[in-house]
Amino acid sequence: MIRNMTPQLQAWNESDLCKVIILKATGNKAFCAGGDVKRVINDMEQGEEQHAIKFFEEEYQLNHLIATLDKPFVSFLDGITMGGGVGLSIHAPFRVATENTVFAMPEAKIGFFPDVGGSFFLPRFDGEVGTYLALTGASLKGLDVFLSGIATHYVPSQRLPLLENRLSEIECDDHEVINAVIEEFVAECNRDHSYALGGNVRKSIDRCFKGDSVEDILKALEQENSAWSRETINTLLRMSPTSLKVALKQLRKGKNMVITDCFKMEYRLAQKFLKTSDFARGVNHLLVNKEKTPPKWNPPSLEEVTDIEFYFDPHGTQELELLNIRSFENYPFSRFSLPSEEEIRRVVTGENMSKEDVVDFFLKDRIFKIGVREKVLEVLNRKAILLGGQERLGWVKDERVFTNL
């Protein structure tokens, strides 16, 4: 599939006849549930290491190509979107979730790491949400995929054929025009919906997953002492200890890297994981043999994982050659998503505004995009306080209040 998609995307990107590219699944159960890692492991077991390495080379080249296309690219995430499926969608300027969308990055569960650009997009999610998703493999569904910023729009699945037809009629390749068309088909947010990663859960995520070691994260979860934290601890203890430590370091490094360097780092990581046992053990145990229990990881515990630098050392690995040299520190089309928590923080701390002023600011900034009010209010209710009975807001970080002085 990758080898067919890459040259076709390149051709469409250069064609004056192509105005917009739409990526969708042929069925209604899954958009894409991930790459064929079973084949990769089989290649390694048959002594075909270069075939296995080539898989990741071509996958990451395609992911980067999607991120840097000139033509508007629209992904319909109508179903399960995991692993490799995330790589085909998350880098697109337009990512349409439906009630059927299930998003997850469960690589640590099979002894791997969150790749397909995870080094880049995960640390750019609000707060420590990306760290939480990477380490736990937790899934988000439907509207929550939109509210989290993973998707740029939420459209009921029954409207997708109409949206596709409308997009196919567009005679220009202007991203603003494409965005306006998609907005015609979005659904109103259910006012009774409770965002899975909002409120107290989100506060706990930020408190616990801000640590720079997995051990610190587990210690913070133990101190949290809630049903959620206990369940999260149990989830983490089922993961490959090596995968957890590599993933955390990967995300901390990726936060300050450009997208091309993130893909190159992941290509080196993939080659190192192919040479160690956890990846093969996880794939065979969980995906081939369909076992319900966790694999026997090696090393079996976090304290026994001591040589993380081995995975980040480029020695003995091939360099990734991307199909173009375009790069960036942040996605260039983030304005089509809901405002990020960082955007909201800058407004709160930089201006003397009331809560409703902040909401109005972002409604106008996003051209009254559906979901903006819900997102901004969720953030303000969690992170902003009224100062001394005034209408002016202050921003809470680590129990400290920041204001515009």
Summary of the structure (lengths in Angstrom):
residues: 405
radius of gyration: 21.4
end to end distance: 55.3
largest distance: 69.9
contacts: 1312
relative contact order: 0.12
helix: 51%
strand: 9%
